[in-house]
Amino acid sequence: MSVKQGLLALLSEEPMGVARLRKEFEARTGGTWPLNIGQVYTTVQRLERDGLVAHTEDSAAASGEARGDVDLFTLTDAGREAAQGWWHTPVRRGAPERDELVIKVALAVTAPGVSVREVVQRQRTETMRALRDLTRLAAQTDPTSPADLSFSLVLDNHIFTAEAELRWLDHIESRAERAASDVAHPGASAEASDAGPAPEPVVRSRR
């Protein structure tokens, strides 16, 4: 999540101060990406330096002070254009981020004395625990409520990611077992391929 673009999106609604920007950002993303006040302040300073936001001196300042914000910021024309451009621009998928689990599995398959099966089983237990917690939390939200909708969508993302991870772990275990079998019984894989394709993996449902 781009903090810069997120703050611009919030400021496109109305002028806000640093404290309220932080509060709104965390509330609308369900607290998934907490920000410290220094991070918000530094980002707003950069936006002001780049000509995307400016101090506002209109009558809204009074309400801003009531919320604890001395300085309020509003979008400039360039900032409003940048905010609108973000909504209409797809998020680019570049180089994948470093994922500790992926790195662990990639190294485990060639590390002497490491059981890939055990690594997978331990991770599956943890991922299933997280999935249960997420599903329980999702059941407590009301997706028809405007206040809960954004949080519900964030939770859905985490749930789908956990479900995909479980399918990937099943795939790893199957691949590792097949590789071990090929080493122990050379030629068995050729016989298996003659017997036809393997059945499709079972996809778990969170319902």
Buried (B, 14 or more C-beta within 10 A) or exposed (E): EEBBBBBBBBBBEBBBBBBBBBBBBBEBBBEEEEBEEEEBBEBBEEBBEEEBBBEBEEEBBEBBEEEEBEBBBBBBEEBBEBBBEBEEEEEEEEEEEEEEBEEBBEEBEEEEEEEBBEBBEEBBEEBBEBBEEBBEBBEEBEEEEEEBBEBBEBBBEBBEEBBEBBEBBBEBBEEBEBEEEBEEEEEEEEEBEEEEEEEEEEEEEBE
